[in-house]
Amino acid sequence: MSRIHEALKRAEQERAASQGGSSADPGRAVDTAAPDAAPLATAVETAGSHAVAAAPAFSSPFTFDTLLARCPQASWTPDSKTMLFFNAEEQGYGTEEFRTLRSRLYQIREKRPLKKVLVTSSLPKEGKSFVAANLAQVLVRQQGRRALLIDADLRSPRLHINLGTNSEPGLSEYLMGEADEFGVMQRGPMENLFFVPAGRLVSSPAELVANGRLKILLNRVEPLFDWIIIDSPPAALVSDAGLLANQCDGVLMVVRSNATPFDVAHKARQEFRDKHLLGVVLNGVEVSSSNYSRYYYSTGYMNSKGKAQG
């Protein structure tokens, strides 16, 4: 008997015992005796582990009104230096480049389905979390648009620091079946921007990402949002980004000017099928003029040979 079947059997027996009755069919994991109760979720076996977790299921309809009711607004303290759209100044450095990036994504969306966007990089410290967070912010600047930002970098999460909020509970707790969608989602001071932090650090993040629960999460929340932006670990170092890309409609790669080696960027690019790669965001390009020197953020694309274009 598999560990999954044993877990389902134990869950049914415990449920029957708690109701003072016996289970005629111990292999069933759905409570048909109590019509108002939420069914037990499917047990999930983490690859390479002996642990089996059954995720809590919610009984309320998963609508946006329910989300607002179950996800009260929290007090975030965003980093004013990196979170560009929390500032009062609408035309601060870098903001116009993110508006351009937003426009290009909408142009792509006119030709193909595009809602779930993975943001990754070749190596650490190239600015992928910075790009993911500000992209989500600029998307909700448009009237009525809703965006969900997910920190799926379970190895070295940064988004909760940039946004000035708690890291737990988050994605890892959801993937382990310890929390439901409402329990891991945060709502900050910016209207229509929601956030799922990475959660606590785990020993086997790749196995956790691959256990099937992420697909369930995205399927349930996707109807409520116009965009879902996912921050992932660097693609050239670990397999997580490739696994995450399988659940997304497209990938944005972030490279840092005068820092990212070409061969490393090319290797990272090979992790994604051509239909996945939307383009490349060039970060940290220094622009000098007679009046000021600043950093700006531009977008470009790679052709099939990995050379930058546009």
C-alpha positions as CSV (number, residue, x, y, z in Angstrom):
1,M,0.0,0.0,0.0
2,S,1.4,3.4,-0.9
3,R,2.1,6.1,1.6
4,I,-0.5,8.3,0.0
5,H,-3.2,5.6,0.3
6,E,-2.2,5.0,4.0
7,A,-2.5,8.7,4.7
8,L,-6.0,8.9,3.1
9,K,-7.1,5.8,5.1
10,R,-5.9,7.3,8.3
11,A,-7.6,10.6,7.6
12,E,-10.9,8.9,6.9
13,Q,-10.6,6.8,10.0
14,E,-9.8,9.8,12.2
15,R,-12.8,11.7,10.7
16,A,-15.1,8.8,11.4
17,A,-13.8,8.4,14.9
18,S,-14.3,12.1,15.6
19,Q,-18.0,11.8,14.5
20,G,-18.6,8.8,16.7
21,G,-19.2,6.5,13.8
22,S,-17.3,4.0,11.7
23,S,-16.2,4.3,8.1
24,A,-17.7,1.8,5.7
25,D,-15.1,2.6,3.1
26,P,-11.8,3.5,4.8
27,G,-10.1,4.2,1.5
28,R,-12.3,7.3,0.8
29,A,-11.0,10.7,1.8
30,V,-14.1,12.8,1.1
31,D,-16.7,13.4,3.9
32,T,-20.1,12.7,2.4
33,A,-21.9,12.5,5.7
34,A,-21.5,16.3,6.4
35,P,-22.6,18.3,3.3
36,D,-21.6,21.6,4.8
37,A,-18.0,20.6,5.5
38,A,-15.2,21.2,3.1
39,P,-13.8,18.0,1.5
40,L,-10.4,16.9,2.5
41,A,-7.8,17.9,0.0
42,T,-5.8,15.3,-2.0
43,A,-2.8,14.0,-0.1
44,V,0.5,15.1,-1.6
45,E,3.7,13.0,-1.3
46,T,6.8,15.2,-1.6
47,A,9.4,13.6,-3.9
48,G,12.4,12.2,-2.1
49,S,10.6,12.4,1.3
50,H,8.6,10.1,3.5
51,A,6.3,12.9,4.7
52,V,2.8,13.0,3.4
53,A,0.8,16.2,3.9
54,A,-3.0,16.8,3.3
55,A,-3.6,20.5,2.6
56,P,-6.5,22.3,4.3
57,A,-9.3,23.1,1.9
58,F,-11.5,26.2,2.2
59,S,-15.2,26.0,2.4
60,S,-16.0,29.5,1.4
61,P,-16.5,30.4,-2.4
62,F,-13.1,31.7,-3.7
63,T,-14.3,35.1,-5.0
64,F,-12.6,38.5,-4.9
65,D,-15.1,39.6,-2.2
66,T,-14.2,36.6,-0.1
67,L,-10.5,37.4,-0.6
68,L,-11.0,40.9,0.6
69,A,-12.9,39.7,3.6
70,R,-10.3,37.0,4.5
71,C,-7.2,39.1,3.7
72,P,-7.3,42.3,5.7
73,Q,-5.0,45.2,4.7
74,A,-1.6,44.9,6.4
75,S,0.9,47.6,7.3
76,W,3.9,47.4,5.0
77,T,7.0,49.5,5.2
78,P,8.4,49.4,1.6
79,D,12.0,50.3,0.9
80,S,11.7,53.7,-0.7
81,K,14.9,53.3,-2.6
82,T,13.8,50.2,-4.6
83,M,10.0,50.1,-4.5
84,L,9.5,52.9,-6.9
85,F,5.7,53.2,-7.1
86,F,5.1,53.5,-3.4
87,N,6.6,56.9,-3.5
88,A,4.5,60.0,-4.0
89,E,6.5,61.1,-7.0
90,E,5.0,59.5,-10.2
91,Q,8.0,60.3,-12.4
92,G,10.8,59.1,-10.2
93,Y,13.9,57.4,-11.7
94,G,13.0,54.1,-13.4
95,T,9.3,54.5,-13.3
96,E,8.9,55.3,-17.0
97,E,10.9,52.3,-18.0
98,F,8.5,50.0,-16.0
99,R,5.6,51.7,-17.8
100,T,7.3,50.8,-21.1
101,L,7.7,47.2,-19.9
102,R,4.1,47.1,-19.0
103,S,3.1,48.3,-22.4
104,R,5.2,45.7,-24.1
105,L,3.6,42.9,-22.1
106,Y,0.2,44.1,-23.1
107,Q,1.3,44.1,-26.7
108,I,2.4,40.5,-26.4
109,R,-0.9,39.7,-24.7
110,E,-2.8,40.9,-27.8
111,K,-1.2,38.0,-29.7
112,R,-1.2,35.2,-27.2
113,P,-2.6,34.3,-23.7
114,L,-0.4,36.0,-21.1
115,K,-1.2,36.4,-17.4
116,K,1.3,34.4,-15.3
117,V,4.8,35.8,-15.8
118,L,7.9,34.4,-14.3
119,V,10.8,36.8,-13.6
120,T,14.2,35.2,-13.2
121,S,17.9,35.8,-13.8
122,S,21.1,33.9,-14.5
123,L,22.8,34.6,-11.2
124,P,22.0,36.2,-7.9
125,K,22.0,40.0,-7.4
126,E,21.0,40.9,-10.9
127,G,17.8,42.6,-9.9
128,K,15.1,40.0,-10.6
129,S,13.2,40.7,-7.3
130,F,13.5,44.4,-7.9
131,V,12.0,44.0,-11.4
132,A,9.3,41.6,-10.3
133,A,8.1,43.8,-7.4
134,N,8.0,47.0,-9.5
135,L,6.4,45.3,-12.4
136,A,3.5,44.2,-10.1
137,Q,3.3,47.7,-8.8
138,V,3.1,49.4,-12.2
139,L,0.5,46.9,-13.4
140,V,-2.0,47.9,-10.6
141,R,-1.4,51.6,-11.3
142,Q,-3.9,51.1,-14.1
143,Q,-7.5,51.6,-13.0
144,G,-9.2,48.4,-11.9
145,R,-6.2,46.1,-12.6
146,R,-5.3,43.5,-10.0
147,A,-2.0,41.8,-9.6
148,L,-0.7,39.0,-7.4
149,L,3.1,39.0,-6.6
150,I,4.5,35.6,-5.5
151,D,7.9,35.1,-4.1
152,A,8.8,31.6,-5.3
153,D,12.5,31.9,-4.5
154,L,12.4,29.4,-1.6
155,R,16.2,29.5,-1.4
156,S,16.9,33.2,-0.9
157,P,13.7,35.2,-0.7
158,R,13.9,39.0,-0.9
159,L,10.5,40.4,-1.7
160,H,9.2,40.5,1.8
161,I,12.2,42.6,2.8
162,N,11.7,45.0,-0.2
163,L,8.0,45.4,0.7
164,G,8.6,45.6,4.4
165,T,6.4,42.8,5.6
166,N,6.4,39.3,7.1
167,S,7.8,36.3,5.3
168,E,5.6,33.7,7.0
169,P,3.2,32.0,6.4
170,G,3.9,31.9,2.7
171,L,4.4,29.7,-0.3
172,S,6.3,26.9,1.4
173,E,3.6,26.5,4.0
174,Y,1.0,26.2,1.2
175,L,3.1,23.7,-0.8
176,M,3.5,21.6,2.4
177,G,-0.2,21.6,3.0
178,E,0.0,23.7,6.2
179,A,-2.1,26.7,5.0
180,D,-4.7,27.5,2.4
181,E,-4.7,30.3,-0.1
182,F,-6.3,32.8,2.3
183,G,-3.7,32.0,4.9
184,V,-0.6,32.9,2.8
185,M,-1.9,35.9,0.9
186,Q,-1.2,39.5,2.1
187,R,-2.8,42.8,1.0
188,G,-0.7,45.9,1.5
189,P,-1.4,49.7,1.2
190,M,-1.4,49.7,-2.6
191,E,-4.8,49.0,-3.9
192,N,-5.3,45.7,-5.8
193,L,-1.8,44.5,-5.1
194,F,-1.6,41.2,-3.3
195,F,1.5,39.3,-2.2
196,V,2.4,35.7,-1.3
197,P,5.8,35.6,0.5
198,A,8.1,32.7,0.2
199,G,7.5,31.4,3.7
200,R,10.0,29.6,5.9
201,L,13.1,28.1,4.4
202,V,12.9,24.4,3.5
203,S,15.6,21.8,2.9
204,S,14.4,20.6,-0.5
205,P,12.8,23.5,-2.4
206,A,12.9,21.9,-5.8
207,E,11.0,18.9,-4.7
208,L,8.5,21.1,-3.0
209,V,7.9,23.2,-6.1
210,A,7.4,20.0,-8.1
211,N,4.9,18.4,-5.8
212,G,1.8,19.7,-7.7
213,R,0.4,22.1,-5.2
214,L,1.7,25.2,-7.0
215,K,-0.5,24.3,-10.0
216,I,-3.5,24.1,-7.7
217,L,-2.7,27.4,-6.1
218,L,-2.4,29.2,-9.5
219,N,-5.6,27.5,-10.9
220,R,-7.6,28.8,-7.9
221,V,-6.4,32.3,-7.8
222,E,-5.9,33.0,-11.5
223,P,-9.5,34.0,-12.2
224,L,-9.3,36.8,-9.5
225,F,-6.3,38.6,-11.0
226,D,-5.3,40.3,-14.3
227,W,-1.6,39.5,-13.7
228,I,0.3,37.0,-11.6
229,I,4.0,37.9,-11.3
230,I,6.3,35.2,-9.9
231,D,9.9,35.8,-8.7
232,S,12.1,32.7,-9.0
233,P,15.6,31.6,-8.1
234,P,18.4,32.2,-10.7
235,A,18.0,29.9,-13.6
236,A,21.7,29.0,-14.2
237,L,22.3,27.6,-10.7
238,V,19.2,25.5,-9.8
239,S,16.4,23.8,-11.5
240,D,13.6,25.6,-9.7
241,A,13.1,28.3,-12.4
242,G,12.5,25.7,-15.1
243,L,9.9,23.9,-12.9
244,L,8.2,27.2,-12.2
245,A,8.2,28.2,-15.9
246,N,6.1,25.1,-16.7
247,Q,3.3,26.7,-14.7
248,C,3.6,30.2,-16.3
249,D,2.6,31.7,-19.7
250,G,6.0,33.4,-20.2
251,V,9.4,34.3,-18.7
252,L,11.3,37.6,-18.3
253,M,15.0,37.3,-17.8
254,V,16.9,40.0,-15.9
255,V,20.5,40.6,-16.7
256,R,22.8,43.2,-15.1
257,S,24.8,45.5,-17.3
258,N,28.5,45.0,-17.2
259,A,28.0,42.2,-14.7
260,T,26.3,39.1,-16.2
261,P,28.7,37.0,-18.2
262,F,27.4,36.3,-21.7
263,D,28.0,32.5,-21.5
264,V,26.1,32.3,-18.2
265,A,23.1,34.3,-19.6
266,H,23.1,32.1,-22.7
267,K,23.1,29.0,-20.5
268,A,20.2,30.3,-18.4
269,R,18.3,31.1,-21.6
270,Q,18.5,27.5,-22.7
271,E,16.5,26.5,-19.6
272,F,13.3,27.8,-21.3
273,R,11.6,26.8,-24.4
274,D,11.4,29.5,-27.1
275,K,7.7,30.0,-26.6
276,H,8.3,30.7,-22.9
277,L,10.8,33.5,-23.2
278,L,9.2,36.9,-23.5
279,G,12.3,39.0,-23.4
280,V,15.2,40.3,-21.4
281,V,15.2,43.2,-18.9
282,L,18.6,45.0,-18.9
283,N,19.1,46.3,-15.4
284,G,21.7,48.7,-14.0
285,V,22.6,50.6,-17.1
286,E,24.3,53.9,-16.1
287,V,23.3,56.9,-18.1
288,S,25.3,60.1,-17.8
289,S,24.5,63.6,-18.9
290,S,25.7,67.1,-18.1
291,N,23.0,67.4,-15.4
292,Y,22.8,64.1,-13.7
293,S,23.8,60.5,-13.6
294,R,21.3,57.8,-12.8
295,Y,20.4,54.2,-13.4
296,Y,17.6,53.2,-15.7
297,Y,16.0,50.0,-16.7
298,S,15.3,48.9,-20.3
299,T,14.0,45.9,-22.1
300,G,15.3,43.9,-25.0
301,Y,15.1,40.5,-26.5
302,M,17.4,37.6,-27.3
303,N,17.3,35.8,-30.7
304,S,17.6,32.1,-31.1
305,K,21.4,32.3,-30.9
306,G,21.2,34.1,-27.6
307,K,22.4,37.5,-28.9
308,A,20.7,40.7,-27.5
309,Q,18.3,42.5,-29.8
310,G,16.2,45.6,-29.7
